[in-house]
Amino acid sequence: PYIGLRTTETNFYLQDDWRLHRRLTLNLGLRYEFNSVPNEVNGLIDQRFRYQPDRNNIAPRFGLAWQLDNSARTVLRVGYGLYYNVIELSFVGLTRFNAPRIQNFVAVNPTFPNLLASAQTGIPTGLVIPQANLRQPYSQHLNVAIERQLFNPRTVLSVAYVGTLARKLPRASRPNGGDGLAQNLRPDSTVGVVNLLETAANSSYHGLQTSLQGQFGKLMLRTAYTWSKYLDETSDFPNSNAGIDRNILALDENNWRLSRGLSDFHLSHVFNQAFSYELPWGFRMQGILNLQSGRPFTLFSGTDSPFGTNNNRLINVPGALSFTPAERRGITVDPALRALLTPARGAFGTLGRNTAISDTQRSLSLSLHKSFRLSEGTALEFRVESFNFTNTVNYNPPDGLLSSPNFGQSLTAGDPRQTQIAL
């Protein structure tokens, strides 16, 4: 399985800044990228499993900075850019597991020394196939921000809208059914599971990002708050040809819209407060307070979808599930309604993707330090640092698989309080 993939990335760009007025500056740019299709130096990858190169990767950039008043205390900043990403090498590399290089054998009660003496052969193998007309993933970034100086030159308030629209993102489809589909029911019964690697997924991010940073005597503050929403159809892509995480596969191969929902990376609210304060006798105290919403996760039934993939979701039964925040058992099931949550064989679950939200995360870290001057060029620093100073329990998302004995329980949590002393 050891292969040597080689690609060439060629990038050109032009940019210039134009000062149209003493209060108005434009930033203009244009970029072009070409990324070659990976080639295997030892000929271990069949040429029919390589996709066509994408040569249409032109990326404009635009920026604007406008001082809204003569005092230069208020500035409007606007930016837009188109950004391309490379296609992962695994889109070609995973095809090394295709037939005829890989074959399936099944032996019942094998015995030494010849384990395959009575093995059944000719069993259809799976395939990993990159889409022939893959396109480079790209995203459009847009931001509009107003910055205002308050009180003194070191105190700045910023309020910004930040948006990202990503297109042609990588994903994996299974047009020939999943692992649990009977061979005679597959559209092509001569092969097994087909992982079709595509660049067809989309995502969108919209956020209100605010910050206040300043210095007030011996106190330095930096406050940041973000309110955002992040939607996508899948938040990852496969890096293997088997054992693919159920979270990144489509519920319905014919309708990826059923997989569109909150991204795995979605955080509705994020608040950070950092400070630094000069205490008497040369001591300095610093701290960071972090508060953020929990992450979304999907509730699975533990049964196969009609496509034979073990990622079917629950039936949406009102009142069947109870959510308890900040508890190890975050989800409890009404015993009288439990049986109604599992879809019938051949039916889809009706609960959406990433509709459950894990616990809010809270953390306060503090440090105290002092520097002792030993000579003109030598100092000794004493420091005490405490992470998660309040020893708050931050539970990770609970087990969301209904068929699991640990369903609804958080099996792990964030780090407890950790204190270190340094000299």
C-alpha positions, 0 to 999 in steps of 0.5 A, spaced: 500 500 500 506 504 500 505 509 494 508 515 492 504 521 490 506 527 486 503 534 485 505 541 482 502 547 485 503 553 481 500 560 483 500 567 480 498 573 483 498 581 482 496 586 488 496 593 488 494 599 494 491 605 491 490 611 495 484 615 492 484 620 498 487 621 504 481 618 508 480 612 502 485 606 500 483 601 496 486 594 496 486 590 489 488 583 487 488 578 482 490 571 483 490 564 479 492 557 481 493 551 478 494 544 481 496 538 477 492 531 478 496 527 483 501 522 479 504 516 482 511 515 481 511 507 481 505 506 476 501 503 482 495 507 481 491 506 474 490 512 470 482 511 469 482 513 477 485 519 476 480 525 475 481 531 470 485 537 472 481 544 473 484 550 470 479 555 471 481 558 478 481 565 478 480 569 484 479 576 485 480 580 491 478 587 494 479 591 500 477 598 502 479 602 508 475 609 509 476 614 515 469 616 516 471 622 520 477 627 520 479 625 526 481 618 524 477 615 530 472 611 526 474 607 520 470 603 515 473 596 513 470 592 507 473 586 504 472 580 499 476 575 496 475 568 492 479 563 495 481 556 492 483 550 496 487 544 493 484 537 492 486 532 498 491 527 495 487 521 498 482 522 492 487 519 488 491 515 493 485 511 496 484 508 489 490 503 490 485 499 494 481 497 488 480 491 484 484 487 482 490 489 486 485 488 492 481 481 492 476 478 497 476 471 500 472 468 505 474 462 509 469 458 514 473 455 520 480 456 516 486 451 519 493 452 519 498 452 515 493 454 509 488 458 511 485 460 504 485 452 502 477 452 502 476 460 501 470 462 497 473 467 492 470 471 486 466 475 492 465 482 489 470 487 492 468 495 493 471 501 489 473 508 490 472 512 484 474 520 484 469 523 480 471 525 473 470 532 473 472 534 480 473 542 481 477 545 486 473 547 492 473 554 493 470 559 498 467 567 498 469 571 504 466 577 505 467 582 511 464 589 513 467 592 519 467 599 523 472 600 528 471 606 533 477 609 538 474 610 545 477 614 551 484 614 548 488 611 542 489 604 546 481 603 546 478 600 540 471 598 539 470 593 533 463 591 530 463 586 524 459 582 519 463 576 517 461 571 512 463 565 508 460 561 502 464 555 501 462 551 494 465 544 491 467 541 498 469 534 498 464 529 500 463 521 499 457 518 496 455 511 495 451 510 489 451 502 490 449 502 497 452 501 503 455 495 507 449 493 509 445 492 503 444 485 500 448 484 494 443 482 489 439 489 491 445 493 489 444 497 482 451 494 480 451 487 483 458 485 480 461 490 485 460 491 492 460 498 496 462 504 491 465 510 495 464 516 490 469 522 491 466 528 489 466 536 490 459 537 490 458 539 498 456 546 500 457 550 507 455 557 509 457 561 515 454 568 517 457 571 524 457 578 528 463 579 531 465 584 536 471 586 540 473 591 545 480 592 547 483 597 551 488 600 556 485 603 563 491 605 567 494 598 570 489 594 567 489 591 560 482 588 557 480 584 551 473 582 550 470 579 544 463 576 542 461 572 536 454 570 534 454 566 528 451 560 524 454 555 520 451 550 516 453 545 511 451 538 508 458 534 511 463 537 515 469 532 513 471 527 508 473 520 508 481 518 509 480 511 508 476 506 504 472 502 509 470 504 516 468 511 514 464 515 520 457 515 519 457 522 520 460 524 514 455 519 509 449 521 506 442 519 509 439 519 503 444 518 497 438 521 492 437 527 497 443 530 500 438 536 502 436 531 508 443 532 510 444 539 511 444 542 518 448 545 523 455 544 522 460 540 526 463 546 528 457 550 529 458 555 535 452 559 536 455 564 542 462 565 543 465 570 549 472 571 551 475 576 556 482 577 557 485 581 562 492 583 565 493 587 571 499 590 574 499 589 582 503 592 587 510 589 589 511 588 581 506 582 581 502 581 574 495 578 574 493 575 568 486 571 566 482 568 560 474 567 561 471 563 555 464 561 555 461 558 549 455 554 546 455 547 546 457 543 539 451 540 535 451 532 534 446 527 531 442 522 534 442 515 530 438 509 531 443 504 530 440 501 524 441 501 517 438 506 512 434 504 506 441 504 502 444 499 507 448 505 511 449 504 518 447 512 519 439 512 520 437 517 524 431 517 530 424 518 528 422 525 531 417 523 537 415 529 541 416 528 548 420 521 547 427 525 549 429 529 555 435 533 555 439 535 561 444 540 561 451 540 565 449 532 567 453 526 565 447 523 563 445 528 558 439 525 554 434 520 557 429 516 554 421 515 556 421 507 556 414 508 553 416 511 547 423 508 546 420 503 541 417 508 537 424 512 536 427 506 531 425 507 524 422 501 521 426 497 516 426 500 509 424 507 512 428 513 514 428 516 520 425 523 521 430 527 525 434 532 522 442 532 522 446 535 528 439 537 531 442 536 538 446 541 542 451 539 547 453 542 554 455 549 554 463 550 555 466 554 561 473 555 563 477 560 567 484 560 567 489 565 571 496 566 572 500 570 577 507 572 575 513 576 578 520 578 575 526 579 579 532 582 576 538 579 578 543 583 574 543 588 568 542 582 563 539 577 567 532 576 570 528 570 574 521 570 573 516 566 578 510 564 575 503 560 577 498 558 572 491 555 573 487 552 568 480 551 569 481 555 575 474 553 578 474 546 576 468 546 572 466 540 569 465 541 561 462 534 558 463 532 551 457 530 547 454 524 549 453 518 546 448 519 540 447 512 538 440 509 541 442 502 540 448 503 545 448 501 552 451 508 553 446 512 549 445 519 552 451 519 557 457 523 556 463 518 557 468 524 557 469 531 559 474 537 558 480 537 563 480 538 570 483 544 574 491 543 572 496 548 576 503 549 575 508 553 578 514 555 574 521 558 576 
